[in-house]
Amino acid sequence: MKLNEILGSAMTSAMLLQSEDAVYNYLTTEYSNNDFLKKTMDRISFLDAIQSYFYSARDLNAVLFFRQDGTMCGASRTWNFFMEDSSHPFYNDVVKKSIITHKTVWLGTYPMSEFTLATSTDQASADELMICGLRKVTYALQPGKRKDLIMLVSVKEESVRESFSYLSDEDSSVYLLDGSGALISGGNMSKLGVIPEFYYKINLENKYGSISYTTAKDIDYQIIYYQLENPDWILIKQTPTSIQYKSINLLRKISYIVGTAFILLVCILYSVWAISFTRPIKQITEGLTLVYKGNLSFHINQSSNIEEINRLQKHFNHMIRSINDLLKQKEKDEQEKMMLEFRNLQAQINPHFIYNSITSIRWMATLSGAEKVSDMLVVLSELLHPVFSDWTIDWTLREELNFSENYISLMRLRTGNQVSMEIDSDLDMEANESIRIPRFVLQPLLENSCEHGMVRGQSLRIKIQISYESEKLNIYVMDNGIGFNDETMTRLNEVFSAPLASEKTESRQKRSRGIGLINVNKRLKLHYGDAYGLTIISPPKDWSSCIKMETKV
C-alpha cells in the first residue's frame, strides 16, 4: 500500500506538471530555425516548471517526454535531458516495444546513462539508477487535431526503499525485483539492476511462497516472495536458515521452562478449584435427592463464584419451577378435560328430532306458500348434516368447499340474492378429494364478510382463491365490502402471529374482537404449528379485504 502510494503520488505530480502552460507550449509548438530565441526562452520556462515540482513532490525523480518521432526532452533533479535532433535510442529499444496506454506501465530500473548518453567525464552521475514508468499523454491542439506523447516518470529509489524497509532486520534483508527479475531497490546498492541467482527458482504461477536457496559459499537462505499486482514487481525477504534454527532452539528452551512452570501452576490452581467446585456440586446432589423423594420446595442459593456451577444452580432452580408449573398445568388440563367430557355427554343427544322438526316446519311453510322459508330450511338441513354426522377433526377440501357453498346459499336466501361467491382453485378434482383440512375453517371467514362487510344497498361479492406451493396450501378469502381499517388489521395480525405458547396470547385473544377468526387461527396453529394460521393482507385490485389462510399439505 505504501509503495502504491509513492508511485501514485509521483504519477499525480507528473500529470499535473504535463498540464502546466510552460510544458504545454514547449511540447506542442513547432519551432522554425528563425525561432531560436523563442525556443530557448520556452525551454527555460519548461525546465523551470519541471524543477519547481521537484521541491513539492518528494518522491518524484525525473520527468521526460518522448515525441512520436523519438525525440526527447525533460529533466531530473540533477540533469536536463534534450535530444531533439534525432530519435533517442531508448525510444527505439524500449518505448516502441512497450504497450503504452493512458494508464501507467511501470518498467523497472534503468541507469541514467540510458537517457543522458553520458561521456566518461560525467559518468559518476550518469550511473544513478532511475525507477521508470511510461504513460501516454494526449494534447488537444485544436478541434479535430491532437498530439500524442509518451511521458516517462521516475521515482526516487530511496523513497521506494523506505516503503518496505521496516520489514527487514539485522538478520534478514528485504528488496524489490521488477517484472524481469532485476533488483530495483533494497539490498546492496551495487547490485541494483542485477537479476539474483535464485530468481529462476521462484514459481511465478503462485502469488506468494517460499524457497530454499544455497549460495556458492554454501550458505543456506530461506527466500520468501510476494508478487504485487500493479506493478508486477516481486517483494523478496532473504533470511539465513541458521538464524531460523537458532531461534527455534531458543524457543524450545523457553517452551520447556514455561511448560514446567505452567504445569506446576495448573496443579495448584486445580487443587483450589476442585475444592471450591465439589462443595456446590454436593449441594446440587442433595437437592436432587430431595426432589426424588417428592420435596419440590427446595431452592439453592446461587453463591458460587464459578460461572459453570452458578449456571447449574440456576438451571436446577429453573427445573424445580418448571416441574411445579407443569404440575399446575396438568391439574388445569385435567379439569378442562373433565369439563369437555361433561360437555360431550351433554352434546350426545340424538339429532333426529331436529331433522324431523325442520322437515315438519318445511312442509308447513310449503303448504302455507312460504317458499323462501322452505328453501332456507332445506339449506339449513344441509348445513347441519355435517355438524351432527360422525365427527372427525378434519375432512377433505371438497367437503369444506361444499359446506361453504351451502352457507352462502343460506346467506343469499337471507339477503335476497345480494351475496355471491366464486371459487378459483389451482387444484384439480383429485387434489380436492385428497387434501384434508380442519373442519369449518372457511365458514367463520365467510360469516365475517357477510356480517361485517356488507354495505347497505350494495351486493357483496366473495372470492375464494386456492393455490399450492412448497407443500403449503394458501387459501385467500376476499370480498368487496367495507374492509378492515388499519387499526383493526394491525391488532388482529398481532393476535394471529403470536405463538400459542406465548404467555400474552390468551390475554390478547380475550381483549380482541373477531372471536370467530381468532378461533380459526388457534385451531390451525394447534393442528399444524405456529408457522401456520391466518393473516390479513393488502387486498388485490377491485377487492376491499383479503384474509390469507396457510395450511400444511
C-alpha positions in Angstrom: 0.0 0.0 0.0 2.8 2.4 0.8 4.6 1.5 -2.4 1.4 2.2 -4.4 1.0 5.5 -2.6 4.6 6.5 -3.6 4.1 5.5 -7.2 0.7 7.2 -7.4 1.9 10.4 -5.8 4.8 10.7 -8.3 2.5 10.0 -11.2 -0.1 12.5 -9.9 2.6 15.2 -9.7 3.8 14.3 -13.2 0.2 14.5 -14.6 -0.2 18.0 -13.0 3.1 19.0 -14.5 2.2 18.0 -18.0 -0.8 20.3 -17.9 1.3 23.4 -17.0 1.2 26.1 -19.6 5.1 26.3 -20.0 5.2 22.5 -20.6 2.2 22.5 -22.9 3.7 25.4 -25.0 7.1 23.8 -25.4 5.8 20.3 -26.3 3.1 21.4 -28.7 4.9 24.3 -30.5 6.5 23.7 -33.9 9.6 25.9 -33.9 11.4 27.1 -37.1 15.0 28.0 -37.5 14.1 31.6 -37.0 12.5 30.9 -33.6 15.8 30.0 -31.9 15.5 32.8 -29.3 11.8 32.0 -28.6 12.6 28.2 -28.4 15.4 28.9 -25.9 13.1 31.1 -23.7 10.3 28.4 -23.8 12.9 25.7 -23.0 14.0 27.7 -19.9 10.3 28.1 -18.8 9.8 24.4 -19.5 12.8 23.4 -17.2 11.7 25.9 -14.5 8.2 24.3 -14.5 9.7 20.8 -14.0 12.2 21.9 -11.4 9.5 23.6 -9.4 7.7 20.3 -9.0 10.8 18.6 -7.5 10.5 20.8 -4.5 6.9 19.8 -3.6 6.9 16.2 -4.9 9.5 14.5 -2.7 9.2 11.1 -4.4 9.4 12.4 -8.0 12.9 12.0 -9.5 12.6 12.8 -13.2 10.0 13.6 -15.9 10.8 13.0 -19.6 8.7 13.4 -22.8 9.2 11.4 -26.0 7.6 12.7 -29.2 6.3 10.4 -31.9 9.4 10.8 -33.9 11.5 9.6 -31.0 13.0 12.9 -29.9 13.1 13.5 -26.2 13.3 16.4 -23.6 12.8 16.6 -19.9 14.7 16.9 -16.6 15.6 15.1 -13.4 16.7 16.6 -10.0 20.3 16.7 -11.2 20.2 16.6 -15.0 18.5 18.2 -18.0 17.7 15.9 -20.9 17.4 17.2 -24.5 17.8 15.1 -27.7 15.6 16.8 -30.3 17.6 16.4 -33.5 17.2 12.6 -33.8 15.4 9.7 -32.4 16.6 8.7 -28.9 17.9 5.1 -28.6 15.8 4.4 -25.5 12.7 5.2 -27.6 13.7 2.7 -30.3 14.9 0.0 -27.8 12.2 0.2 -25.1 9.4 2.6 -25.7 8.4 1.2 -29.2 8.4 -2.3 -27.8 6.1 -1.5 -24.9 2.3 -1.5 -25.0 1.6 2.0 -23.7 -1.9 3.4 -22.9 -3.2 6.3 -20.9 -2.6 4.1 -17.8 0.9 3.9 -16.3 3.1 0.9 -17.2 5.9 0.6 -14.7 9.0 -0.9 -16.3 11.7 -1.2 -13.7 15.2 0.2 -13.1 17.4 1.9 -15.8 20.7 3.8 -15.3 20.5 7.5 -16.0 23.1 7.0 -18.8 20.3 5.4 -20.8 18.9 8.9 -21.2 21.8 11.2 -20.9 24.2 9.4 -23.4 26.8 10.5 -20.8 30.5 10.7 -21.6 33.3 9.5 -19.3 33.6 12.9 -17.7 30.1 12.8 -16.2 29.9 9.0 -15.7 29.5 9.3 -11.9 26.1 11.0 -12.0 25.1 9.0 -15.0 25.4 5.7 -13.1 22.5 6.8 -10.9 19.5 4.4 -11.3 16.0 5.5 -12.3 12.9 3.5 -11.5 10.8 4.3 -14.5 7.1 4.2 -15.7 5.6 5.1 -19.0 2.2 6.7 -19.8 0.6 8.2 -23.0 -0.2 11.9 -22.8 -2.6 13.5 -25.4 -2.7 17.2 -26.0 -5.7 18.7 -27.9 -4.3 21.4 -30.2 -7.5 22.5 -32.0 -10.8 20.9 -32.9 -10.2 17.6 -34.6 -6.4 17.7 -34.1 -4.3 16.3 -31.2 -0.8 15.4 -30.4 0.3 12.2 -28.5 3.5 12.0 -26.5 5.0 9.4 -24.2 5.7 10.6 -20.7 8.4 8.8 -18.6 8.2 9.3 -14.9 10.9 8.2 -12.5 10.6 7.9 -8.7 13.5 8.1 -6.2 14.9 4.7 -5.3 15.3 5.7 -1.6 11.6 6.5 -1.4 10.7 3.0 -2.7 13.2 1.5 -0.3 11.6 3.3 2.7 8.2 1.7 1.8 9.4 -1.7 2.9 12.5 -1.1 5.0 10.5 -1.8 8.2 10.2 -5.4 7.1 14.0 -6.0 7.4 16.0 -6.7 10.5 19.6 -7.3 11.4 19.5 -10.9 10.3 17.5 -10.6 7.1 17.2 -8.3 4.1 14.3 -7.2 2.0 14.4 -5.9 -1.5 12.3 -5.4 -4.6 12.6 -7.0 -8.1 11.0 -5.8 -11.2 8.9 -7.9 -13.7 12.1 -9.2 -15.3 13.7 -10.2 -12.0 16.2 -7.3 -11.9 16.9 -5.7 -8.5 15.0 -2.4 -8.2 15.5 -1.3 -4.6 16.9 -2.6 -1.3 19.8 -4.8 -0.5 23.3 -3.9 -1.8 23.2 -0.7 -3.9 25.9 -2.1 -6.2 23.7 -4.9 -7.3 20.8 -2.7 -8.4 19.7 -3.8 -11.9 21.2 -7.3 -11.5 19.0 -10.4 -11.5 19.6 -12.6 -8.4 20.6 -16.2 -8.9 17.6 -17.6 -7.0 15.1 -15.7 -9.2 14.8 -18.6 -11.7 13.8 -21.0 -8.8 10.7 -18.9 -7.9 7.4 -20.3 -9.1 5.8 -17.2 -10.6 2.5 -19.1 -11.0 1.9 -18.6 -7.3 1.3 -15.1 -5.9 3.4 -15.8 -2.8 5.5 -18.6 -1.4 9.0 -19.5 -0.2 12.0 -21.4 -1.5 15.3 -22.6 -0.1 18.5 -21.4 -1.7 22.2 -22.2 -1.2 24.9 -19.8 -2.4 28.2 -20.6 -4.0 29.7 -20.3 -0.5 27.4 -23.0 0.9 25.3 -20.5 2.9 21.6 -21.6 3.1 18.9 -19.0 2.8 15.1 -19.0 3.1 13.6 -16.9 0.4 10.0 -15.6 1.0 8.4 -13.8 -2.0 5.2 -11.9 -2.7 4.1 -10.8 -6.2 2.5 -7.3 -6.4 -0.4 -6.9 -8.8 0.3 -3.4 -10.2 3.1 -3.0 -10.9 4.1 -6.7 -11.5 7.1 -6.5 -9.1 8.2 -9.0 -6.5 8.9 -8.3 -2.9 11.7 -10.6 -1.5 12.8 -11.3 2.1 16.0 -13.3 2.5 16.9 -14.9 5.8 19.8 -17.2 6.6 18.5 -20.6 7.6 20.9 -20.7 10.6 19.1 -17.8 12.2 15.9 -19.7 12.0 17.4 -22.8 13.7 18.9 -20.6 16.3 15.5 -19.0 17.1 13.9 -22.5 17.1 16.4 -23.8 19.7 15.9 -20.7 21.9 12.1 -21.1 21.5 12.4 -24.8 22.5 14.3 -24.0 25.7 11.8 -21.2 26.6 9.0 -23.6 25.9 10.4 -26.2 28.3 10.7 -23.7 31.1 7.4 -22.1 30.6 5.7 -25.5 30.2 7.1 -26.8 33.5 6.1 -23.6 35.3 2.7 -23.8 33.7 2.1 -27.5 34.8 3.0 -26.6 38.4 0.7 -23.6 38.3 -2.1 -25.7 36.9 -1.7 -28.3 39.6 -2.0 -25.7 42.3 -5.0 -24.0 40.7 -6.7 -27.3 40.0 -6.5 -28.2 43.7 -8.0 -24.9 44.7 -10.7 -25.2 42.0 -11.6 -28.8 42.9 -12.3 -27.9 46.5 -14.5 -24.9 45.5 -16.2 -27.0 42.8 -17.2 -30.1 44.8 -18.9 -28.2 47.6 -21.8 -26.7 45.4 -21.9 -30.0 43.4 -22.6 -31.8 46.6 -25.4 -29.2 47.4 -27.0 -29.9 44.0 -26.8 -33.7 44.5 -28.5 -33.3 47.9 -31.2 -31.2 46.2 -31.8 -33.9 43.5 -32.2 -36.5 46.3 -34.9 -34.3 47.9 -36.7 -33.8 44.6 -36.6 -37.6 44.1 -38.4 -38.0 47.4 -41.1 -35.5 46.4 -39.8 -32.3 48.0 -40.4 -29.7 45.3 -40.0 -26.7 47.5 -36.2 -27.0 47.8 -34.3 -24.0 46.5 -30.5 -23.4 46.1 -28.9 -20.1 46.9 -26.6 -19.1 44.0 -23.4 -18.2 45.8 -20.7 -20.0 43.8 -18.0 -17.9 42.1 -17.6 -20.5 39.3 -19.7 -19.5 36.3 -20.5 -23.1 35.3 -21.6 -24.1 38.8 -23.7 -20.9 39.1 -25.4 -21.9 35.8 -26.1 -25.4 37.1 -27.6 -23.9 40.3 -29.7 -21.6 38.2 -30.9 -24.4 35.9 -31.7 -26.5 38.9 -33.9 -23.8 40.4 -35.5 -23.3 37.0 -36.1 -27.1 36.7 -37.9 -27.0 40.1 -40.1 -24.1 39.0 -40.8 -25.8 35.7 -41.9 -29.0 37.4 -44.2 -27.1 39.7 -45.6 -25.2 36.7 -46.1 -28.4 34.8 -48.0 -30.0 37.8 -50.2 -26.9 38.0 -50.8 -27.1 34.2 -51.5 -30.8 34.4 -54.1 -30.2 37.1 -55.7 -27.4 35.0 -55.7 -29.7 31.9 -57.4 -32.4 33.9 -60.1 -30.0 35.0 -60.6 -28.8 31.4 -60.6 -32.4 30.2 -63.3 -33.3 32.7 -65.4 -30.2 31.6 -65.0 -31.2 28.0 -66.2 -34.8 28.7 -69.2 -33.3 30.6 -70.0 -31.1 27.6 -69.6 -34.0 25.2 -72.0 -36.1 27.3 -74.5 -33.2 27.1 -74.0 -32.9 23.4 -74.6 -36.6 22.8 -78.3 -36.0 22.0 -79.8 -37.8 19.0 -80.2 -35.1 16.4 -83.0 -37.0 14.6 -85.7 -34.9 16.3 -84.0 -31.8 15.0 -84.2 -33.1 11.4 -87.8 -34.2 12.0 -88.7 -30.8 13.4 -87.1 -29.0 10.4 -88.9 -31.3 8.0 -92.2 -30.6 9.6 -91.6 -26.9 9.6 -90.5 -27.0 6.0 -93.7 -28.8 4.9 -95.8 -26.4 6.9 -94.0 -23.5 5.2 -94.6 -25.1 1.8 -98.3 -25.6 2.4 -98.5 -22.0 3.6 -96.8 -20.7 0.5 -93.7 -19.5 2.2 -91.3 -20.9 -0.4 -88.4 -18.8 0.7 -88.7 -20.1 4.3 -88.9 -23.6 2.9 -85.7 -23.1 0.8 -83.9 -21.7 3.9 -84.9 -24.8 5.9 -83.6 -27.1 3.2 -80.2 -25.3 3.1 -80.1 -25.2 7.0 -80.7 -29.0 7.0 -77.7 -29.4 4.6 -75.6 -27.2 6.9 -76.5 -29.2 10.0 -75.9 -32.6 8.4 -72.1 -32.5 8.7 -72.3 -30.9 12.1 -74.3 -33.8 13.6 -72.7 -36.6 11.5 -69.8 -38.8 12.6 -67.4 -36.2 14.0 -63.7 -36.0 12.9 -61.1 -33.3 13.3 -60.7 -32.8 9.6 -62.3 -33.6 6.3 -61.5 -33.1 2.6 -61.1 -29.7 1.0 -64.0 -30.6 -1.3 -66.3 -31.2 1.7 -65.2 -27.9 3.3 -66.0 -26.0 0.0 -69.4 -27.8 -0.2 -70.2 -26.7 3.3 -69.1 -23.1 2.4 -71.4 -23.1 -0.7 -74.4 -24.2 1.5 -73.6 -21.4 3.9 -73.5 -18.8 1.1 -76.8 -20.3 -0.3 -78.4 -19.6 3.1 -77.0 -16.1 3.1 -78.4 -15.5 -0.4 -81.8 -16.5 0.7 -81.5 -14.3 3.8 -80.3 -11.2 1.9 -82.4 -11.6 -1.2 -79.6 -12.8 -3.5 -77.3 -9.9 -2.6 -74.4 -12.3 -1.8 -72.4 -14.2 -4.4 -69.3 -16.3 -4.2 -66.8 -17.7 -6.7 -64.1 -20.3 -6.2 -60.8 -20.0 -8.1 -58.5 -23.0 -7.5 -55.2 -24.3 -8.9 -56.0 -27.8 -7.8 -57.8 -30.5 -9.8 -60.7 -32.6 -8.6 -58.4 -35.4 -7.3 -56.4 -33.0 -5.1 -59.7 -31.5 -3.7 -60.7 -35.1 -2.7 -57.3 -36.0 -1.2 -56.2 -32.8 0.7 -57.6 -32.7 4.2 -58.0 -29.6 6.4 -59.7 -28.9 9.8 -63.5 -28.7 9.7 -65.4 -25.4 9.5 -62.3 -23.1 8.9 -63.8 -21.2 6.0 -67.3 -20.6 7.3 -66.2 -18.1 10.0 -64.3 -16.1 7.4 -67.4 -16.1 5.1 -69.5 -15.1 8.0 -67.2 -12.3 8.8 -67.6 -11.0 5.3 -71.4 -11.3 5.3 -71.9 -9.9 8.8 -69.4 -7.1 8.9 -68.5 -6.4 5.3 -71.9 -5.8 3.6 -72.8 -2.3 2.6 -76.5 -1.5 2.7 -77.9 -1.4 -0.8 -74.8 -3.0 -2.4 -74.3 -6.6 -3.4 -71.5 -8.4 -1.7 -69.0 -10.4 -3.9 -66.8 -13.1 -2.2 -64.0 -14.9 -3.8 -62.1 -18.0 -2.5 -58.8 -18.4 -4.2 -56.7 -21.6 -3.6 -53.1 -22.1 -4.5 -50.4 -24.7 -3.7 -46.7 -24.1 -3.3 -43.9 -26.0 -1.5 -46.1 -28.4 0.5 -48.2 -25.4 1.7 -51.8 -24.7 0.8 -52.7 -21.0 0.6 -56.4 -20.1 0.7 -57.4 -16.4 0.2 -60.9 -15.1 1.1 -61.6 -11.7 -0.5 -64.7 -9.5 -0.6 -65.7 -6.1 -1.9 -67.3 -5.0 1.3 -66.3 -2.4 3.9 -62.9 -4.0 4.6 -60.6 -3.7 7.6 -59.3 -0.4 8.9 -55.6 -0.1 9.7 -56.1 -0.3 13.4 -58.2 -3.5 13.2 -55.8 -5.1 10.7 -52.8 -4.4 12.9 -54.5 -5.6 16.1 -55.8 -8.8 14.6 -52.5 -9.6 12.8 -50.7 -9.2 16.2 -53.1 -11.8 17.7 -52.7 -14.1 14.6 -48.9 -14.0 14.6 -48.5 -14.7 18.4 -47.4 -18.3 19.1 -49.8 -20.4 21.2 -47.1 -20.9 23.9 -46.8 -17.2 24.5 -48.0 -16.1 27.9 -49.6 -13.0 26.4 -51.5 -14.8 23.6 -54.6 -15.8 25.7 -55.0 -12.3 27.2 -54.7 -10.7 23.8 -57.3 -13.0 22.4 -59.7 -12.2 25.2 -59.3 -8.4 24.6 -59.6 -8.7 20.8 -62.8 -8.7 18.7 -63.2 -11.2 15.9 -63.7 -14.3 18.0 -64.6 -16.4 15.0 -61.4 -15.5 13.2 -59.3 -16.0 16.3 -60.9 -19.4 16.9 -60.0 -20.5 13.3 -56.4 -19.2 13.7 -56.0 -21.0 17.0 -57.3 -24.3 15.6 -54.9 -24.0 12.6 -51.9 -23.5 14.9 -52.9 -26.4 17.1 -53.3 -28.6 14.0 -50.2 -27.5 12.0 -48.0 -25.5 14.3 -47.2 -21.8 15.0 -45.9 -21.3 11.4 -49.4 -21.5 10.0 -52.7 -19.7 10.6 -54.4 -16.5 9.4 -53.0 -13.2 8.1 -54.9 -10.1 7.0 -53.1 -8.8 3.9 -53.5 -5.9 1.5 -56.3 -6.9 -1.0 -55.7 -7.1 -4.8 -57.3 -4.5 -7.1 -61.1 -4.4 -7.1 -61.3 -6.0 -3.6 -61.7 -4.4 -0.2 -60.3 -7.0 2.2 -58.3 -10.2 1.9 -57.6 -12.9 4.6 -54.8 -15.4 3.9 -55.1 -18.9 5.4 -51.9 -21.1 5.4 -52.2 -24.8 6.0 -49.8 -27.7 5.5 -50.4 -30.4 2.9 
